[in-house]
């Protein structure tokens, strides 16, 4: 199983970024997918999940600003991040839910 994440970068506060994670080696449509984030010295935090049927959940701090979506034909899960804040700065990781499979992480830096 491979998860290839992309889309991170440097953005000013209030800006937007879109992260993508392409999966291979799994029957993608059968699995829930998630985005996590981590900053140095802190535990990895669950940001958003999307189930195999498209049901979505978000951590409170990103509700109304982030949107998770999936494209089963492209085996891709995305995270649209709007109204970014400096506290969103982190390495973002995609994960196949209920498995041990993680992407390599993509860095998001939000400047104030």
N, C-alpha and C positions, 0 to 999 in steps of 0.2 A: 504494500500500500504506500502510495506517495501523495502528499499534499503540498502543492506549490502555491505559496502565498505571494501576493504582490500588491502594490498600490500605496505603500507607505511613503512618507516624505515629510518635508518641513512646510508648515502652513501657519499663517497668522491667526490669532484668535478671531473667531467669527467665520472662519473659512470652512471649506469642505474638502473631504477626501473620500475616495471609494476604494475599499480593499476588496480583493478577490482571492479566492482559494480554489484551485482546480484539483480535483481528486482523480486518482487512477488506481486500479487494482482492487476496487470494491464495486459492488452493485449499489451505486450512489443513491438511487431513488429509495432504497430501503432503509436508509439511515437518517437519523437526526444529525444535524450539524450545529456547531457552536463556534463563537468567537470568544476568546479570553484575552486578557491583557495583564501585563506584569511590568512593574517598575523595580529598580534595584532595591534589594532589601525587603521586598514585600512579597506576599503570596500571590500566586496567579489568581486573577479575579474573573469570574464569569461575566461577560458583557451581554451576550444575546444568544438565543437558541432558536432554531427553526426545526420543527419536526418533519418527519417524512411526508406528512399530509399538509405541511405548510403552516402549522400553528406556531406562533411566535411568542417569545418571552424576552423581556429586557430587565437589566438591573435598573434600579430607580434613577440612578444618576444620568442615564443616557436616554430615558424615555422622552419621546417627543423630538429627539435630535438625531438618533441613529435608527436606521432601518436595515434589518437583515432580510435577505431574499435568496432564493435558490433557483437554478436553472438545471433541471435534471438532464435535459438533452446535452448540455455542455458539461455536466458533472461539476458545476461550479456553485459555490456559495459566496455571497457578497455582503459587504457591510458598508452602507452609505452613511457617512458621518457628516452631519451638518452642524453649524453653530459650535464649532469646536472651541474648547477651552484649554488653557494651559494644563489643567489637571487631567486632561485626556492623554497627555504625553505618556507613552508606554510602548513596549513591544507587544504587538498584537499577534495572536496565534489562533489558527483555526484547528478544529478538532472534530473527529468523527465521534459522536456521542456513543456512550456505552462501549467504547473500545479504548485502546491505548495509543491510537494513532493521532499524532500531532503534526501540524505543519512546522516549518522552520522559523516562523516569526517574521514580522515586517515592522519596522520602526516608524512610529508616528511621533512627530515633535511639533508641538503647538507653541508658538512664541506669543508673548503678551505685548 
